[in-house]
C-alpha cells in the first residue's frame, strides 16, 4: 500500500512541532542555531503550506461542505507564511524573537491539530484511499519544486 497524502502531511507536522519545540527551548546564546533552524523551518513550512494548498486544498474546494473550512485553513497558511518571513527578519538574539516564535508556535500547533483531527477526517469521506495516494505523489513533487524555488531565492 502506497503512502497517502494524509500520512505525509502528518509526518511533516510532527517534524514542524519538533523544530518549533527546539527553537522555543533555545536561549539568546543560541542565536546562530536559531537563525539556521528557523530558516530551514521556514523553507519547509512555506513549501508545505503552498503545496498543500495547491494539491489537497484545491481538491477539497470542490466539495461545498468543506469549502468554508478550507478557506479558513488557506488564510491561516498565509498568516503563518507572513509570520515566518517576519521571524527571519528579526534578530535571533533578541528576546522579542522568542516571543514571536512562541506566538507562531501556538498558532501553528492549533492549525495542525484542527487540520489533522477535523479536516483530514472529513476529507476522507470525499477522497478515497487510492486518490489520496495519487495526491501524495503530486504533493511531494510540488513541495520539492517549491522548496527548490525558496532555497534558490
Secondary structure, DSSP 8 states (H G I E B T S, - for coil): ----HHHHHHHHHHHHHHHHHHHHT--GGGHHHHHHHHHHHHHHHHHHHHHHIIIIIHHHTTSHHHHHHHHHHHHHHHHHHHHHHHHHHS-TTSHHHHHHHHHHHHHHHHHHHHIIIIIHHHHHHHS-HHHHHHHHHHHHHHHHHHHHHHHH-
